[in-house]
Amino acid sequence: MSAQDDRTRLSRLRWRCRRGMRELDVVLQRYLEQCYPGAAPAEQEAFERLLELQDPQLLAYVMRQAVPDPELAHVIARFTDAGT
């Protein structure tokens, strides 16, 4: 993948991180900037799947509701790491 493709992908993901809730915007964009570029491909894919969730479900997961998918749970746990 070329550098231009990477920039385009990150730009699209940055747009998808813009949600209806400011709290989610902050958490998602922080992860995207700090963790996503160095994450394993499986983790990147899980993050992209998280972005497909509706805001109420995503917020519930971020607020520590049980996440049934272990890959999604791993990414959400990394949100805390990105915040420190």
C-alpha positions in Angstrom: 0.0 0.0 0.0 1.4 3.4 -1.0 1.8 6.4 1.4 -1.0 8.1 -0.5 -3.3 5.1 0.1 -2.4 5.2 3.8 -3.2 8.9 4.0 -6.5 8.4 2.2 -7.4 5.5 4.4 -6.6 7.5 7.6 -8.5 10.5 6.3 -11.6 8.3 5.7 -11.3 6.7 9.1 -10.9 10.2 10.7 -14.2 11.2 9.1 -15.9 8.0 10.4 -14.7 8.8 13.9 -16.8 11.9 13.9 -19.9 10.8 15.8 -23.0 12.4 17.2 -21.4 12.4 20.7 -18.4 14.5 21.4 -17.2 11.9 24.0 -17.0 9.3 21.3 -15.3 11.7 18.9 -12.5 12.2 21.4 -11.9 8.6 22.3 -12.1 7.3 18.7 -9.8 10.0 17.2 -7.3 9.6 20.0 -7.1 5.9 19.3 -6.8 6.5 15.6 -3.9 8.9 16.0 -2.0 7.2 18.8 -2.7 3.4 18.4 -4.1 2.6 15.0 -1.0 3.2 12.8 1.1 0.8 14.8 -1.6 -1.8 15.5 -1.7 -5.2 14.0 -3.9 -5.7 10.9 -6.4 -7.7 13.0 -6.7 -4.9 15.5 -7.1 -2.3 12.7 -9.9 -4.4 11.2 -11.6 -4.7 14.6 -11.4 -0.9 15.0 -13.0 -0.4 11.6 -15.8 -2.8 12.6 -16.3 -0.7 15.8 -16.9 2.3 13.6 -19.8 0.5 12.0 -21.7 0.3 15.4 -24.4 2.8 16.3 -23.5 5.4 18.8 -25.5 4.0 21.7 -24.0 0.6 21.4 -20.5 1.9 21.0 -20.9 4.2 24.0 -22.1 1.3 26.1 -19.0 -0.7 25.2 -16.7 2.3 25.9 -18.5 2.7 29.3 -17.5 -0.9 30.1 -20.6 -2.9 29.2 -19.5 -6.5 28.4 -18.3 -6.8 24.8 -19.1 -10.2 23.3 -16.5 -10.1 20.6 -12.9 -10.5 22.1 -11.3 -8.5 19.2 -13.6 -5.6 19.7 -13.0 -5.8 23.5 -9.3 -5.6 22.9 -9.6 -2.4 20.9 -11.9 -0.8 23.4 -9.4 -1.7 26.2 -6.8 0.1 24.1 -8.9 3.3 24.2 -7.9 3.6 27.9 -4.3 3.1 26.9 -4.5 5.9 24.3 -6.0 8.2 26.9 -3.0 8.0 29.2 
